[in-house]
Amino acid sequence: MDTADVERLIEDGIEDAEATVTKPRVPDEDHEDAHFAAVVVSPVFEGVPLVQQHEMVYEALDGYMTTDIHALEMKTYTPEAYAEHGDA
């Protein structure tokens, strides 16, 4: 699975989401290419606690978290929060 696949799954699974997915570190031999980092921006996160926002991302990746994705770092934002804070 590559970063574009992960982005597509997130964007397909969360309404009006824009996802940017990268590989945050050099892959290791045991889990090559399985570590990802995602920044997800969507208006559906408005008023939703952070834990539930992250659960929404995990639900969008349902089934892949235990097979194709070994680890996922994530940051979630509403469009307003992203415009204010960026990906700092």
C-alpha angles and dihedrals in degrees: 000000000000134000093265090056092052092047091051093050092050094046092047092048101046121054115248091353125159112199130190113192126188138167105251098198144015109285117251124225094251097050104021113184092355099110115088139172121206135193109196124189121188138147089225088075090069109122092358116125116247094248091055091047089056091046088055090056092048090050090053088055093045112159095011096075091072098038116027102015118060097178137003126195110194145184120190127197143171111236090255093051091047092051090050101040104019118195095314 
